[in-house]
């Protein structure tokens, strides 16, 4: 039986009054966040993991990798 997946897309709008330096800092974190979220979603789907499990599996590693 073929599994059907829905694509969930969500846009988050942040209102921010930031100078150029702050804007660059925000742009620098976009790719790492996409990577982290992608890894967690894949793990959650593969292992049917809860939020608590995801926290246990990923939190310490991400704290080390992205101080």
N, C-alpha and C positions, 0 to 999 in steps of 0.2 A: 504494500500500500504506500503510495507516494504521500510524503508529509508536505503539507502546505504551511508556509510561514508567511505571516504578515510582516510588512516592513513598518517599523515604528520610526517616525522621524519627528523630532521635536526641536523647535527653535527657541532659544533663550535670548531674550533681549536684555542687555544690561545698560542702564543709563549711567554714564560715567563722565565726570569732568576731570580729565587727566591731561597732563602735559605730554610732550613727545616721548620723554623717557619712560613714563608710566605706560604709554601706549605700546612702546616697543617691548616692555616687560610682559605685558598681557599677550602680545603676539607670540612671544617666546614660549609661553606655556600651552598654547593651543595644540601643537603636535604631541607633546608628551601626554596631555589629557586624552586625546583621541586614541593613542596607543593603549593607555591604561583601561579606558572604557571598553575598547575592542577586546582586549584580553579577558576582562571580567565577563563580558557578555558571552564570549565563546565558552569559557569555563562553566558559566551558569547553565547554558543550554546543554552542554555535553554531560554535565554531572547533576543536572536538576538541582542546583545549589541555591540555598536561601541567602538572604542578605547577610545574615550572621556568618555563614560559611565563607562567603566571599570576603568579608572583613578579616576573618581568621586566616585565610589563605594569602591574601594580597597585602594587607595593611603594612606589616613590618617590612616586606620587600620593597614596597613603593616608598616607604619612609627612608630607607637606605639609598635607593636609586635616585630619588628626587628630593634631596634635603631642602 
